[in-house]
Amino acid sequence: MPLKLIEPRPGKTPNWYIRGTYLGVPVDRSSGSSEKAVAARFRTQLKYEIERGRLAQSGEPTFLSAAVRYLKAGGDGRFLGSFDEETETWSGLIGHFGETALRAIDQDAIDDAAHTLYPKGSAQTRNRQVYTPVSAVLKFAGRNDHIRRPKGWRGKNRVNWLWPEQAFHLFRTADEIDPEFGIFLRTLLYTGMRLSDGLWLMIGRVKLDEGYAYLEDTKNGEPRGVHLPPVVVAALKRHPRGLDRQGRVFRFTKCGRLYELLGKVKAKAGKDYGFVTFHTLCHTYGTWMRRYAKLDLDGLVETQRWKDRASAAKYVHVDASEAARKADLLPVENEFGTPGEDVDLGHNLKRIKA
């Protein structure tokens, strides 16, 4: 029986269905559309998939069945798609792959899905919303294929951070507008917490006398013990609402008002603060731990703020390397001093121009 278009059933579904058998493969699927022309194109696509052996045989695992099992097991479904009961169709990746045989989900199929679903998406977007969730489903199903990520998926290792004097001025400005917000900003910078970590920091997980806080859940998916430097301990002791209560340390939530508050602080701080975001404070933590605390790459990872060396590597480049510092030993003209001698370069330059 060839693949036929079945008209929508009033009161049941507004969509056309495709039913029949093609090359020995039975089909009974919704087209996901109430338009006959769209359904006809979908039928053509199904034939194409069957001819290339991509559509699953009866009883064979499909991307749909694997994804549903993955979701039931508690997997992250943000980018896999959702089911629309009215149209009886899936969106997202599940909608794209559907009954495609799991064995047919290879590198080419994933690349095609990325370009089809996100034709104008960046490499980072495609990686986050296609390659990563597909890889998770395949691994859950027992497939350990090496999936090649799109070129540029890691982004560029550009880091915006604050000099100490900039950070101090930002803190003082925040104190003037909202003292609790000033404490919040200090906590983010000196602990490296992400915004969500700071917002959900619970009072019951903070021990000021030990300089310690515990984050039960982080973006890395793992709990993290956090060291509270003396500056943070001192700031938290001045919390306007105190810590002799229950609940969250800070009253803020991730909403428009929070970003408006940061905007007010930046505007009052001056024109040089337009680049600052909450994540800039995290970058500042990494940069200062490298520049001033002198942590190497392994040391940064050991703080547990970053999951691996690749994640922390961007901060290695913000400081001059030990090898580069050897330039201090290069021969110089007498009027500029001798190697190892402290020289007021600015003064000498003025004297030369004069």
Protein Blocks (a to p, Z undefined) as FASTA:
>chain_A
ZZddddddehiaccdcdeddeehiacdddehiabfklmmmmmmmmmmmmmnopaccehia
cfklmmmmmmmnopafklnopcdfklopaehjllmnmmacfklmcfklmmmmmmmmmmmb
cfklmmmmmmmmmmmmmmmnopacdcdddehklopaddcdddfklmmmmmmmmmmmomml
mmmmmmmmmnopafklmmmpcfklccfknopacdfbdfkopacdddddfklmmmmmmomn
bjabghjfblcdcdfklmmmmmmmmmmnomklmmpcfklmmmmmmmmmmmmnopafklmm
mnomambfklmmmmmmmpccfklmmmmmpccdfklopehiacdfklmmmmmmZZ
